[in-house]
């Protein structure tokens, strides 16, 4: 998987949101709000090329006090939300 071109994380008034930029995203009408851990993961993968759910789980384990199974399950849910929002590509 990888992030789609033109979507960038911004901090707006203390809230993390994904902003669509560029002509290819002209019809994007959604606002994607992210909590701190989702924003952390987006920063780790944005522009980095391919990533997996296992990668995201490992990042969560490195940054937060969470076990591997929980981290991977949370990462899988987050990836599905990102797929549904069309901000990443499989």
PDB file of N, CA, C and O in Angstrom:
ATOM      1  N   UNK A   1       0.837  -1.173   0.000  1.00  0.00           N
ATOM      2  CA  UNK A   1       0.000   0.000   0.000  1.00  0.00           C
ATOM      3  C   UNK A   1       0.881   1.235   0.000  1.00  0.00           C
ATOM      4  O   UNK A   1       2.060   1.179   0.347  1.00  0.00           O
ATOM      5  N   UNK A   2       0.284   2.354  -0.397  1.00  0.00           N
ATOM      6  CA  UNK A   2       1.004   3.617  -0.335  1.00  0.00           C
ATOM      7  C   UNK A   2      -0.004   4.752  -0.267  1.00  0.00           C
ATOM      8  O   UNK A   2      -1.165   4.597  -0.644  1.00  0.00           O
ATOM      9  N   UNK A   3       0.459   5.890   0.217  1.00  0.00           N
ATOM     10  CA  UNK A   3      -0.419   7.052   0.292  1.00  0.00           C
ATOM     11  C   UNK A   3      -0.652   7.583  -1.116  1.00  0.00           C
ATOM     12  O   UNK A   3       0.223   7.500  -1.978  1.00  0.00           O
ATOM     13  N   UNK A   4      -1.844   8.130  -1.335  1.00  0.00           N
ATOM     14  CA  UNK A   4      -2.146   8.725  -2.634  1.00  0.00           C
ATOM     15  C   UNK A   4      -1.498  10.094  -2.740  1.00  0.00           C
ATOM     16  O   UNK A   4      -1.415  10.840  -1.764  1.00  0.00           O
ATOM     17  N   UNK A   5      -1.049  10.402  -3.924  1.00  0.00           N
ATOM     18  CA  UNK A   5      -0.429  11.696  -4.202  1.00  0.00           C
ATOM     19  C   UNK A   5      -1.431  12.822  -3.937  1.00  0.00           C
ATOM     20  O   UNK A   5      -2.604  12.722  -4.297  1.00  0.00           O
ATOM     21  N   UNK A   6      -0.956  13.876  -3.312  1.00  0.00           N
ATOM     22  CA  UNK A   6      -1.773  15.063  -3.125  1.00  0.00           C
ATOM     23  C   UNK A   6      -2.500  15.159  -1.808  1.00  0.00           C
ATOM     24  O   UNK A   6      -3.187  16.152  -1.567  1.00  0.00           O
ATOM     25  N   UNK A   7      -2.378  14.157  -0.935  1.00  0.00           N
ATOM     26  CA  UNK A   7      -3.024  14.219   0.368  1.00  0.00           C
ATOM     27  C   UNK A   7      -1.964  14.483   1.433  1.00  0.00           C
ATOM     28  O   UNK A   7      -0.980  13.752   1.543  1.00  0.00           O
ATOM     29  N   UNK A   8      -2.182  15.538   2.214  1.00  0.00           N
ATOM     30  CA  UNK A   8      -1.180  15.956   3.188  1.00  0.00           C
ATOM     31  C   UNK A   8      -1.810  16.169   4.554  1.00  0.00           C
ATOM     32  O   UNK A   8      -2.937  16.651   4.669  1.00  0.00           O
ATOM     33  N   UNK A   9      -1.065  15.801   5.582  1.00  0.00           N
ATOM     34  CA  UNK A   9      -1.500  15.987   6.958  1.00  0.00           C
ATOM     35  C   UNK A   9      -1.213  17.418   7.375  1.00  0.00           C
ATOM     36  O   UNK A   9      -0.111  17.927   7.167  1.00  0.00           O
ATOM     37  N   UNK A  10      -2.208  18.062   7.965  1.00  0.00           N
ATOM     38  CA  UNK A  10      -2.055  19.423   8.483  1.00  0.00           C
ATOM     39  C   UNK A  10      -2.617  19.480   9.894  1.00  0.00           C
ATOM     40  O   UNK A  10      -3.545  18.750  10.242  1.00  0.00           O
ATOM     41  N   UNK A  11      -2.040  20.358  10.693  1.00  0.00           N
ATOM     42  CA  UNK A  11      -2.567  20.622  12.023  1.00  0.00           C
ATOM     43  C   UNK A  11      -3.359  21.923  11.928  1.00  0.00           C
ATOM     44  O   UNK A  11      -2.791  22.994  11.714  1.00  0.00           O
ATOM     45  N   UNK A  12      -4.674  21.817  12.090  1.00  0.00           N
ATOM     46  CA  UNK A  12      -5.559  22.974  11.986  1.00  0.00           C
ATOM     47  C   UNK A  12      -6.220  23.183  13.344  1.00  0.00           C
ATOM     48  O   UNK A  12      -7.059  22.391  13.773  1.00  0.00           O
ATOM     49  N   UNK A  13      -5.825  24.257  14.005  1.00  0.00           N
ATOM     50  CA  UNK A  13      -6.392  24.597  15.317  1.00  0.00           C
ATOM     51  C   UNK A  13      -6.285  23.429  16.306  1.00  0.00           C
ATOM     52  O   UNK A  13      -7.211  23.161  17.071  1.00  0.00           O
ATOM     53  N   UNK A  14      -5.152  22.750  16.275  1.00  0.00           N
ATOM     54  CA  UNK A  14      -4.914  21.649  17.210  1.00  0.00           C
ATOM     55  C   UNK A  14      -5.498  20.314  16.787  1.00  0.00           C
ATOM     56  O   UNK A  14      -5.383  19.337  17.527  1.00  0.00           O
ATOM     57  N   UNK A  15      -6.119  20.244  15.623  1.00  0.00           N
ATOM     58  CA  UNK A  15      -6.692  19.005  15.100  1.00  0.00           C
ATOM     59  C   UNK A  15      -5.906  18.574  13.867  1.00  0.00           C
ATOM     60  O   UNK A  15      -5.570  19.401  13.019  1.00  0.00           O
ATOM     61  N   UNK A  16      -5.614  17.278  13.769  1.00  0.00           N
ATOM     62  CA  UNK A  16      -4.947  16.748  12.590  1.00  0.00           C
ATOM     63  C   UNK A  16      -5.985  16.425  11.528  1.00  0.00           C
ATOM     64  O   UNK A  16      -6.951  15.713  11.801  1.00  0.00           O
ATOM     65  N   UNK A  17      -5.795  16.939  10.323  1.00  0.00           N
ATOM     66  CA  UNK A  17      -6.694  16.662   9.208  1.00  0.00           C
ATOM     67  C   UNK A  17      -5.873  16.382   7.956  1.00  0.00           C
ATOM     68  O   UNK A  17      -4.760  16.883   7.795  1.00  0.00           O
ATOM     69  N   UNK A  18      -6.448  15.571   7.076  1.00  0.00           N
ATOM     70  CA  UNK A  18      -5.847  15.327   5.771  1.00  0.00           C
ATOM     71  C   UNK A  18      -6.451  16.337   4.805  1.00  0.00           C
ATOM     72  O   UNK A  18      -7.670  16.485   4.723  1.00  0.00           O
ATOM     73  N   UNK A  19      -5.591  17.021   4.084  1.00  0.00           N
ATOM     74  CA  UNK A  19      -5.997  18.036   3.124  1.00  0.00           C
ATOM     75  C   UNK A  19      -5.627  17.538   1.731  1.00  0.00           C
ATOM     76  O   UNK A  19      -4.513  17.067   1.500  1.00  0.00           O
ATOM     77  N   UNK A  20      -6.576  17.652   0.813  1.00  0.00           N
ATOM     78  CA  UNK A  20      -6.325  17.276  -0.580  1.00  0.00           C
ATOM     79  C   UNK A  20      -5.794  18.487  -1.321  1.00  0.00           C
ATOM     80  O   UNK A  20      -6.380  19.569  -1.278  1.00  0.00           O
ATOM     81  N   UNK A  21      -4.684  18.290  -1.996  1.00  0.00           N
ATOM     82  CA  UNK A  21      -4.068  19.359  -2.769  1.00  0.00           C
ATOM     83  C   UNK A  21      -3.779  18.856  -4.172  1.00  0.00           C
ATOM     84  O   UNK A  21      -3.505  17.672  -4.368  1.00  0.00           O
ATOM     85  N   UNK A  22      -3.839  19.740  -5.133  1.00  0.00           N
ATOM     86  CA  UNK A  22      -3.484  19.377  -6.501  1.00  0.00           C
ATOM     87  C   UNK A  22      -4.695  19.114  -7.368  1.00  0.00           C
ATOM     88  O   UNK A  22      -5.780  18.802  -6.877  1.00  0.00           O
ATOM     89  N   UNK A  23      -4.493  19.243  -8.641  1.00  0.00           N
ATOM     90  CA  UNK A  23      -5.556  19.101  -9.629  1.00  0.00           C
ATOM     91  C   UNK A  23      -6.172  17.708  -9.629  1.00  0.00           C
ATOM     92  O   UNK A  23      -7.365  17.561  -9.891  1.00  0.00           O
ATOM     93  N   UNK A  24      -5.373  16.681  -9.337  1.00  0.00           N
ATOM     94  CA  UNK A  24      -5.896  15.314  -9.363  1.00  0.00           C
ATOM     95  C   UNK A  24      -6.911  15.057  -8.263  1.00  0.00           C
ATOM     96  O   UNK A  24      -7.645  14.071  -8.324  1.00  0.00           O
ATOM     97  N   UNK A  25      -6.970  15.931  -7.253  1.00  0.00           N
ATOM     98  CA  UNK A  25      -7.898  15.759  -6.137  1.00  0.00           C
ATOM     99  C   UNK A  25      -8.960  16.853  -6.102  1.00  0.00           C
ATOM    100  O   UNK A  25      -9.517  17.136  -5.042  1.00  0.00           O
ATOM    101  N   UNK A  26      -9.239  17.456  -7.220  1.00  0.00           N
ATOM    102  CA  UNK A  26     -10.157  18.588  -7.282  1.00  0.00           C
ATOM    103  C   UNK A  26     -11.559  18.231  -6.787  1.00  0.00           C
ATOM    104  O   UNK A  26     -12.252  19.089  -6.241  1.00  0.00           O
ATOM    105  N   UNK A  27     -11.986  16.982  -6.968  1.00  0.00           N
ATOM    106  CA  UNK A  27     -13.326  16.579  -6.545  1.00  0.00           C
ATOM    107  C   UNK A  27     -13.378  16.024  -5.129  1.00  0.00           C
ATOM    108  O   UNK A  27     -14.438  15.570  -4.697  1.00  0.00           O
ATOM    109  N   UNK A  28     -12.290  16.043  -4.405  1.00  0.00           N
ATOM    110  CA  UNK A  28     -12.255  15.511  -3.047  1.00  0.00           C
ATOM    111  C   UNK A  28     -13.046  16.423  -2.119  1.00  0.00           C
ATOM    112  O   UNK A  28     -12.687  17.586  -1.936  1.00  0.00           O
ATOM    113  N   UNK A  29     -14.114  15.904  -1.537  1.00  0.00           N
ATOM    114  CA  UNK A  29     -14.981  16.748  -0.704  1.00  0.00           C
ATOM    115  C   UNK A  29     -15.067  16.252   0.737  1.00  0.00           C
ATOM    116  O   UNK A  29     -15.933  16.698   1.490  1.00  0.00           O
ATOM    117  N   UNK A  30     -14.193  15.348   1.125  1.00  0.00           N
ATOM    118  CA  UNK A  30     -14.212  14.795   2.478  1.00  0.00           C
ATOM    119  C   UNK A  30     -13.169  15.490   3.339  1.00  0.00           C
ATOM    120  O   UNK A  30     -12.139  15.950   2.846  1.00  0.00           O
ATOM    121  N   UNK A  31     -13.451  15.557   4.621  1.00  0.00           N
ATOM    122  CA  UNK A  31     -12.453  15.994   5.583  1.00  0.00           C
ATOM    123  C   UNK A  31     -12.104  14.777   6.418  1.00  0.00           C
ATOM    124  O   UNK A  31     -12.977  14.160   7.028  1.00  0.00           O
ATOM    125  N   UNK A  32     -10.842  14.441   6.443  1.00  0.00           N
ATOM    126  CA  UNK A  32     -10.375  13.280   7.191  1.00  0.00           C
ATOM    127  C   UNK A  32      -9.709  13.791   8.458  1.00  0.00           C
ATOM    128  O   UNK A  32      -8.648  14.412   8.405  1.00  0.00           O
ATOM    129  N   UNK A  33     -10.333  13.527   9.589  1.00  0.00           N
ATOM    130  CA  UNK A  33      -9.815  13.937  10.885  1.00  0.00           C
ATOM    131  C   UNK A  33      -9.044  12.761  11.483  1.00  0.00           C
ATOM    132  O   UNK A  33      -9.526  11.628  11.453  1.00  0.00           O
ATOM    133  N   UNK A  34      -7.867  13.015  12.020  1.00  0.00           N
ATOM    134  CA  UNK A  34      -7.048  11.941  12.589  1.00  0.00           C
ATOM    135  C   UNK A  34      -6.710  12.234  14.044  1.00  0.00           C
ATOM    136  O   UNK A  34      -6.451  13.373  14.433  1.00  0.00           O
ATOM    137  N   UNK A  35      -6.721  11.158  14.834  1.00  0.00           N
ATOM    138  CA  UNK A  35      -6.252  11.319  16.204  1.00  0.00           C
ATOM    139  C   UNK A  35      -4.718  11.307  16.208  1.00  0.00           C
ATOM    140  O   UNK A  35      -4.088  11.163  15.160  1.00  0.00           O
ATOM    141  N   UNK A  36      -4.140  11.457  17.368  1.00  0.00           N
ATOM    142  CA  UNK A  36      -2.682  11.588  17.470  1.00  0.00           C
ATOM    143  C   UNK A  36      -1.933  10.375  16.930  1.00  0.00           C
ATOM    144  O   UNK A  36      -0.933  10.527  16.228  1.00  0.00           O
ATOM    145  N   UNK A  37      -2.406   9.177  17.252  1.00  0.00           N
ATOM    146  CA  UNK A  37      -1.688   7.979  16.794  1.00  0.00           C
ATOM    147  C   UNK A  37      -1.846   7.776  15.288  1.00  0.00           C
ATOM    148  O   UNK A  37      -0.897   7.347  14.630  1.00  0.00           O
ATOM    149  N   UNK A  38      -3.024   8.073  14.723  1.00  0.00           N
ATOM    150  CA  UNK A  38      -3.206   7.971  13.279  1.00  0.00           C
ATOM    151  C   UNK A  38      -2.326   8.993  12.563  1.00  0.00           C
ATOM    152  O   UNK A  38      -1.726   8.686  11.532  1.00  0.00           O
ATOM    153  N   UNK A  39      -2.251  10.207  13.109  1.00  0.00           N
ATOM    154  CA  UNK A  39      -1.390  11.241  12.520  1.00  0.00           C
ATOM    155  C   UNK A  39       0.074  10.818  12.591  1.00  0.00           C
ATOM    156  O   UNK A  39       0.831  11.045  11.647  1.00  0.00           O
ATOM    157  N   UNK A  40       0.478  10.207  13.697  1.00  0.00           N
ATOM    158  CA  UNK A  40       1.840   9.700  13.845  1.00  0.00           C
ATOM    159  C   UNK A  40       2.153   8.706  12.730  1.00  0.00           C
ATOM    160  O   UNK A  40       3.207   8.780  12.097  1.00  0.00           O
ATOM    161  N   UNK A  41       1.221   7.768  12.493  1.00  0.00           N
ATOM    162  CA  UNK A  41       1.442   6.763  11.457  1.00  0.00           C
ATOM    163  C   UNK A  41       1.480   7.393  10.074  1.00  0.00           C
ATOM    164  O   UNK A  41       2.305   7.011   9.244  1.00  0.00           O
ATOM    165  N   UNK A  42       0.595   8.357   9.814  1.00  0.00           N
ATOM    166  CA  UNK A  42       0.591   9.015   8.505  1.00  0.00           C
ATOM    167  C   UNK A  42       1.942   9.683   8.251  1.00  0.00           C
ATOM    168  O   UNK A  42       2.490   9.594   7.152  1.00  0.00           O
ATOM    169  N   UNK A  43       2.472  10.353   9.277  1.00  0.00           N
ATOM    170  CA  UNK A  43       3.778  11.011   9.129  1.00  0.00           C
ATOM    171  C   UNK A  43       4.868   9.990   8.799  1.00  0.00           C
ATOM    172  O   UNK A  43       5.773  10.279   8.015  1.00  0.00           O
ATOM    173  N   UNK A  44       4.784   8.806   9.390  1.00  0.00           N
ATOM    174  CA  UNK A  44       5.791   7.771   9.151  1.00  0.00           C
ATOM    175  C   UNK A  44       5.739   7.243   7.720  1.00  0.00           C
ATOM    176  O   UNK A  44       6.778   6.891   7.162  1.00  0.00           O
ATOM    177  N   UNK A  45       4.561   7.180   7.119  1.00  0.00           N
ATOM    178  CA  UNK A  45       4.425   6.542   5.809  1.00  0.00           C
ATOM    179  C   UNK A  45       4.282   7.521   4.649  1.00  0.00           C
ATOM    180  O   UNK A  45       4.512   7.142   3.500  1.00  0.00           O
ATOM    181  N   UNK A  46       3.914   8.755   4.916  1.00  0.00           N
ATOM    182  CA  UNK A  46       3.643   9.705   3.834  1.00  0.00           C
ATOM    183  C   UNK A  46       4.881   9.906   2.970  1.00  0.00           C
ATOM    184  O   UNK A  46       5.923  10.358   3.445  1.00  0.00           O
ATOM    185  N   UNK A  47       4.748   9.563   1.703  1.00  0.00           N
ATOM    186  CA  UNK A  47       5.841   9.734   0.758  1.00  0.00           C
ATOM    187  C   UNK A  47       6.948   8.704   0.874  1.00  0.00           C
ATOM    188  O   UNK A  47       7.974   8.821   0.204  1.00  0.00           O
ATOM    189  N   UNK A  48       6.758   7.703   1.707  1.00  0.00           N
ATOM    190  CA  UNK A  48       7.830   6.728   1.933  1.00  0.00           C
ATOM    191  C   UNK A  48       7.762   5.532   0.997  1.00  0.00           C
ATOM    192  O   UNK A  48       8.612   4.644   1.058  1.00  0.00           O
ATOM    193  N   UNK A  49       6.764   5.506   0.138  1.00  0.00           N
ATOM    194  CA  UNK A  49       6.608   4.347  -0.732  1.00  0.00           C
ATOM    195  C   UNK A  49       5.673   3.335  -0.115  1.00  0.00           C
ATOM    196  O   UNK A  49       4.755   3.696   0.621  1.00  0.00           O
ATOM    197  N   UNK A  50       5.902   2.069  -0.412  1.00  0.00           N
ATOM    198  CA  UNK A  50       5.004   1.015   0.061  1.00  0.00           C
ATOM    199  C   UNK A  50       5.125   0.776   1.557  1.00  0.00           C
ATOM    200  O   UNK A  50       6.200   0.911   2.142  1.00  0.00           O
ATOM    201  N   UNK A  51       4.000   0.417   2.161  1.00  0.00           N
ATOM    202  CA  UNK A  51       3.975   0.025   3.564  1.00  0.00           C
ATOM    203  C   UNK A  51       2.955  -1.093   3.736  1.00  0.00           C
ATOM    204  O   UNK A  51       2.102  -1.307   2.875  1.00  0.00           O
ATOM    205  N   UNK A  52       3.050  -1.799   4.852  1.00  0.00           N
ATOM    206  CA  UNK A  52       2.118  -2.887   5.171  1.00  0.00           C
ATOM    207  C   UNK A  52       1.488  -2.645   6.527  1.00  0.00           C
ATOM    208  O   UNK A  52       1.921  -1.777   7.285  1.00  0.00           O
ATOM    209  N   UNK A  53       0.472  -3.416   6.817  1.00  0.00           N
ATOM    210  CA  UNK A  53      -0.145  -3.358   8.143  1.00  0.00           C
ATOM    211  C   UNK A  53       0.884  -3.739   9.197  1.00  0.00           C
ATOM    212  O   UNK A  53       0.898  -3.167  10.287  1.00  0.00           O
ATOM    213  N   UNK A  54       1.743  -4.697   8.882  1.00  0.00           N
ATOM    214  CA  UNK A  54       2.803  -5.085   9.820  1.00  0.00           C
ATOM    215  C   UNK A  54       3.732  -3.907  10.120  1.00  0.00           C
ATOM    216  O   UNK A  54       4.155  -3.721  11.261  1.00  0.00           O
ATOM    217  N   UNK A  55       4.049  -3.112   9.088  1.00  0.00           N
ATOM    218  CA  UNK A  55       4.882  -1.924   9.304  1.00  0.00           C
ATOM    219  C   UNK A  55       4.209  -0.968  10.284  1.00  0.00           C
ATOM    220  O   UNK A  55       4.840  -0.478  11.221  1.00  0.00           O
ATOM    221  N   UNK A  56       2.922  -0.709  10.059  1.00  0.00           N
ATOM    222  CA  UNK A  56       2.195   0.213  10.932  1.00  0.00           C
ATOM    223  C   UNK A  56       2.136  -0.326  12.355  1.00  0.00           C
ATOM    224  O   UNK A  56       2.307   0.425  13.315  1.00  0.00           O
ATOM    225  N   UNK A  57       1.895  -1.619  12.491  1.00  0.00           N
ATOM    226  CA  UNK A  57       1.876  -2.233  13.821  1.00  0.00           C
ATOM    227  C   UNK A  57       3.212  -2.079  14.528  1.00  0.00           C
ATOM    228  O   UNK A  57       3.258  -1.788  15.724  1.00  0.00           O
ATOM    229  N   UNK A  58       4.294  -2.272  13.793  1.00  0.00           N
ATOM    230  CA  UNK A  58       5.636  -2.123  14.385  1.00  0.00           C
ATOM    231  C   UNK A  58       5.876  -0.683  14.820  1.00  0.00           C
ATOM    232  O   UNK A  58       6.447  -0.450  15.885  1.00  0.00           O
ATOM    233  N   UNK A  59       5.445   0.298  14.007  1.00  0.00           N
ATOM    234  CA  UNK A  59       5.589   1.709  14.395  1.00  0.00           C
ATOM    235  C   UNK A  59       4.821   2.002  15.680  1.00  0.00           C
ATOM    236  O   UNK A  59       5.307   2.725  16.550  1.00  0.00           O
ATOM    237  N   UNK A  60       3.620   1.436  15.796  1.00  0.00           N
ATOM    238  CA  UNK A  60       2.829   1.654  17.008  1.00  0.00           C
ATOM    239  C   UNK A  60       3.525   1.058  18.228  1.00  0.00           C
ATOM    240  O   UNK A  60       3.555   1.671  19.295  1.00  0.00           O
ATOM    241  N   UNK A  61       4.081  -0.132  18.065  1.00  0.00           N
ATOM    242  CA  UNK A  61       4.790  -0.773  19.189  1.00  0.00           C
ATOM    243  C   UNK A  61       6.012   0.027  19.613  1.00  0.00           C
ATOM    244  O   UNK A  61       6.322   0.109  20.801  1.00  0.00           O
ATOM    245  N   UNK A  62       6.708   0.617  18.645  1.00  0.00           N
ATOM    246  CA  UNK A  62       7.887   1.422  18.953  1.00  0.00           C
ATOM    247  C   UNK A  62       7.526   2.706  19.700  1.00  0.00           C
ATOM    248  O   UNK A  62       8.268   3.151  20.576  1.00  0.00           O
ATOM    249  N   UNK A  63       6.392   3.291  19.351  1.00  0.00           N
ATOM    250  CA  UNK A  63       6.037   4.608  19.883  1.00  0.00           C
ATOM    251  C   UNK A  63       5.162   4.548  21.139  1.00  0.00           C
ATOM    252  O   UNK A  63       5.257   5.415  22.008  1.00  0.00           O
ATOM    253  N   UNK A  64       4.325   3.537  21.230  1.00  0.00           N
ATOM    254  CA  UNK A  64       3.342   3.448  22.309  1.00  0.00           C
ATOM    255  C   UNK A  64       3.523   2.142  23.088  1.00  0.00           C
ATOM    256  O   UNK A  64       4.118   1.186  22.589  1.00  0.00           O
ATOM    257  N   UNK A  65       3.013   2.119  24.291  1.00  0.00           N
ATOM    258  CA  UNK A  65       3.073   0.924  25.132  1.00  0.00           C
ATOM    259  C   UNK A  65       1.892   0.022  24.768  1.00  0.00           C
ATOM    260  O   UNK A  65       0.858   0.024  25.436  1.00  0.00           O
ATOM    261  N   UNK A  66       2.074  -0.753  23.688  1.00  0.00           N
ATOM    262  CA  UNK A  66       1.004  -1.612  23.186  1.00  0.00           C
ATOM    263  C   UNK A  66       1.623  -2.922  22.705  1.00  0.00           C
ATOM    264  O   UNK A  66       2.741  -2.942  22.190  1.00  0.00           O
ATOM    265  N   UNK A  67       0.878  -4.016  22.881  1.00  0.00           N
ATOM    266  CA  UNK A  67       1.396  -5.304  22.430  1.00  0.00           C
ATOM    267  C   UNK A  67       1.202  -5.443  20.921  1.00  0.00           C
ATOM    268  O   UNK A  67       0.394  -4.736  20.319  1.00  0.00           O
ATOM    269  N   UNK A  68       1.948  -6.357  20.327  1.00  0.00           N
ATOM    270  CA  UNK A  68       1.975  -6.507  18.876  1.00  0.00           C
ATOM    271  C   UNK A  68       0.609  -6.863  18.286  1.00  0.00           C
ATOM    272  O   UNK A  68       0.220  -6.321  17.252  1.00  0.00           O
ATOM    273  N   UNK A  69      -0.116  -7.766  18.936  1.00  0.00           N
ATOM    274  CA  UNK A  69      -1.418  -8.186  18.403  1.00  0.00           C
ATOM    275  C   UNK A  69      -2.404  -7.013  18.373  1.00  0.00           C
ATOM    276  O   UNK A  69      -3.126  -6.824  17.394  1.00  0.00           O
ATOM    277  N   UNK A  70      -2.426  -6.240  19.442  1.00  0.00           N
ATOM    278  CA  UNK A  70      -3.319  -5.082  19.497  1.00  0.00           C
ATOM    279  C   UNK A  70      -2.912  -4.039  18.469  1.00  0.00           C
ATOM    280  O   UNK A  70      -3.762  -3.456  17.796  1.00  0.00           O
ATOM    281  N   UNK A  71      -1.615  -3.806  18.349  1.00  0.00           N
ATOM    282  CA  UNK A  71      -1.114  -2.819  17.390  1.00  0.00           C
ATOM    283  C   UNK A  71      -1.488  -3.207  15.962  1.00  0.00           C
ATOM    284  O   UNK A  71      -1.921  -2.357  15.183  1.00  0.00           O
ATOM    285  N   UNK A  72      -1.325  -4.473  15.615  1.00  0.00           N
ATOM    286  CA  UNK A  72      -1.660  -4.923  14.260  1.00  0.00           C
ATOM    287  C   UNK A  72      -3.158  -4.842  13.998  1.00  0.00           C
ATOM    288  O   UNK A  72      -3.580  -4.476  12.901  1.00  0.00           O
ATOM    289  N   UNK A  73      -3.963  -5.183  15.002  1.00  0.00           N
ATOM    290  CA  UNK A  73      -5.420  -5.098  14.837  1.00  0.00           C
ATOM    291  C   UNK A  73      -5.853  -3.649  14.643  1.00  0.00           C
ATOM    292  O   UNK A  73      -6.685  -3.353  13.785  1.00  0.00           O
ATOM    293  N   UNK A  74      -5.287  -2.748  15.442  1.00  0.00           N
ATOM    294  CA  UNK A  74      -5.610  -1.327  15.304  1.00  0.00           C
ATOM    295  C   UNK A  74      -5.145  -0.790  13.951  1.00  0.00           C
ATOM    296  O   UNK A  74      -5.851  -0.009  13.313  1.00  0.00           O
ATOM    297  N   UNK A  75      -3.965  -1.210  13.519  1.00  0.00           N
ATOM    298  CA  UNK A  75      -3.439  -0.779  12.219  1.00  0.00           C
ATOM    299  C   UNK A  75      -4.336  -1.263  11.081  1.00  0.00           C
ATOM    300  O   UNK A  75      -4.576  -0.528  10.123  1.00  0.00           O
ATOM    301  N   UNK A  76      -4.827  -2.484  11.183  1.00  0.00           N
ATOM    302  CA  UNK A  76      -5.710  -3.031  10.147  1.00  0.00           C
ATOM    303  C   UNK A  76      -7.007  -2.227  10.050  1.00  0.00           C
ATOM    304  O   UNK A  76      -7.489  -1.951   8.952  1.00  0.00           O
ATOM    305  N   UNK A  77      -7.567  -1.855  11.195  1.00  0.00           N
ATOM    306  CA  UNK A  77      -8.786  -1.035  11.191  1.00  0.00           C
ATOM    307  C   UNK A  77      -8.517   0.328  10.557  1.00  0.00           C
ATOM    308  O   UNK A  77      -9.317   0.828   9.767  1.00  0.00           O
ATOM    309  N   UNK A  78      -7.385   0.913  10.913  1.00  0.00           N
ATOM    310  CA  UNK A  78      -7.034   2.224  10.381  1.00  0.00           C
ATOM    311  C   UNK A  78      -6.817   2.168   8.868  1.00  0.00           C
ATOM    312  O   UNK A  78      -7.278   3.048   8.140  1.00  0.00           O
ATOM    313  N   UNK A  79      -6.128   1.150   8.404  1.00  0.00           N
ATOM    314  CA  UNK A  79      -5.897   0.992   6.969  1.00  0.00           C
ATOM    315  C   UNK A  79      -7.234   0.884   6.232  1.00  0.00           C
ATOM    316  O   UNK A  79      -7.401   1.483   5.170  1.00  0.00           O
ATOM    317  N   UNK A  80      -8.172   0.139   6.774  1.00  0.00           N
ATOM    318  CA  UNK A  80      -9.474   0.016   6.130  1.00  0.00           C
ATOM    319  C   UNK A  80     -10.179   1.371   6.059  1.00  0.00           C
ATOM    320  O   UNK A  80     -10.813   1.690   5.053  1.00  0.00           O
ATOM    321  N   UNK A  81     -10.070   2.164   7.120  1.00  0.00           N
ATOM    322  CA  UNK A  81     -10.657   3.513   7.109  1.00  0.00           C
ATOM    323  C   UNK A  81     -10.000   4.364   6.027  1.00  0.00           C
ATOM    324  O   UNK A  81     -10.685   5.112   5.329  1.00  0.00           O
ATOM    325  N   UNK A  82      -8.699   4.260   5.884  1.00  0.00           N
ATOM    326  CA  UNK A  82      -7.978   5.034   4.871  1.00  0.00           C
ATOM    327  C   UNK A  82      -8.348   4.569   3.464  1.00  0.00           C
ATOM    328  O   UNK A  82      -8.478   5.389   2.554  1.00  0.00           O
ATOM    329  N   UNK A  83      -8.519   3.264   3.281  1.00  0.00           N
ATOM    330  CA  UNK A  83      -8.957   2.741   1.983  1.00  0.00           C
ATOM    331  C   UNK A  83     -10.350   3.277   1.665  1.00  0.00           C
ATOM    332  O   UNK A  83     -10.597   3.758   0.559  1.00  0.00           O
ATOM    333  N   UNK A  84     -11.255   3.194   2.632  1.00  0.00           N
ATOM    334  CA  UNK A  84     -12.622   3.676   2.438  1.00  0.00           C
ATOM    335  C   UNK A  84     -12.649   5.174   2.108  1.00  0.00           C
ATOM    336  O   UNK A  84     -13.484   5.627   1.325  1.00  0.00           O
ATOM    337  N   UNK A  85     -11.727   5.936   2.711  1.00  0.00           N
ATOM    338  CA  UNK A  85     -11.652   7.376   2.469  1.00  0.00           C
ATOM    339  C   UNK A  85     -10.897   7.704   1.174  1.00  0.00           C
ATOM    340  O   UNK A  85     -10.836   8.858   0.750  1.00  0.00           O
ATOM    341  N   UNK A  86     -10.329   6.674   0.566  1.00  0.00           N
ATOM    342  CA  UNK A  86      -9.603   6.802  -0.694  1.00  0.00           C
ATOM    343  C   UNK A  86      -8.378   7.729  -0.588  1.00  0.00           C
ATOM    344  O   UNK A  86      -8.109   8.530  -1.483  1.00  0.00           O
ATOM    345  N   UNK A  87      -7.648   7.598   0.521  1.00  0.00           N
ATOM    346  CA  UNK A  87      -6.421   8.388   0.680  1.00  0.00           C
ATOM    347  C   UNK A  87      -5.162   7.525   0.599  1.00  0.00           C
ATOM    348  O   UNK A  87      -4.043   8.038   0.641  1.00  0.00           O
ATOM    349  N   UNK A  88      -5.359   6.193   0.481  1.00  0.00           N
ATOM    350  CA  UNK A  88      -4.236   5.293   0.213  1.00  0.00           C
ATOM    351  C   UNK A  88      -4.634   4.365  -0.924  1.00  0.00           C
ATOM    352  O   UNK A  88      -5.812   4.193  -1.238  1.00  0.00           O
ATOM    353  N   UNK A  89      -3.614   3.775  -1.526  1.00  0.00           N
ATOM    354  CA  UNK A  89      -3.810   2.824  -2.624  1.00  0.00           C
ATOM    355  C   UNK A  89      -3.268   1.467  -2.209  1.00  0.00           C
ATOM    356  O   UNK A  89      -2.246   1.373  -1.530  1.00  0.00           O
ATOM    357  N   UNK A  90      -3.963   0.424  -2.623  1.00  0.00           N
ATOM    358  CA  UNK A  90      -3.499  -0.921  -2.299  1.00  0.00           C
ATOM    359  C   UNK A  90      -2.495  -1.403  -3.317  1.00  0.00           C
ATOM    360  O   UNK A  90      -1.992  -2.522  -3.206  1.00  0.00           O
TER     361      UNK A  90
END
